Amino acid sequence: MERYTQRREETWALAEGAELSRALDRLGRCEDLLSDLEREQTELAQKLEELHLQGKNKTVQFKELMARKLVNQQLRLRLEQYRLP
């Protein structure tokens, strides 16, 4: 992966030879990812609650949605380790 930033003491700086526009583009896409994960987690929780209330918590659909929710949750935890959200 091409780095656009480098760590300098307590802050980040543009890496030597990197273009600011590319760094901003990547940052924007990372922010979109975080936003989409939050939105999807909310939607998954609502769908799972609906299925649970209908007594469909043993269906394939419920299990697939739960698996997606857990994968997203693990990704968010990993991102939190890097203080991204």
Stockholm file with secondary structure:
# STOCKHOLM 1.0

chainA/1-85         MERYTQRREETWALAEGAELSRALDRLGRCEDLLSDLEREQTELAQKLEELHLQGKNKTVQFKELMARKLVNQQLRLRLEQYRLP
#=GR chainA/1-85 SS CCCCEEEETTEEEECTTCCHHHHHHHHHHHHHHHHHHHHHHHHHHHHHHHHHHTTCTTSHHHHHHHHHHHHHHHHHHHHHHTTCC
#=GC SS_cons        CCCCEEEETTEEEECTTCCHHHHHHHHHHHHHHHHHHHHHHHHHHHHHHHHHHTTCTTSHHHHHHHHHHHHHHHHHHHHHHTTCC
//
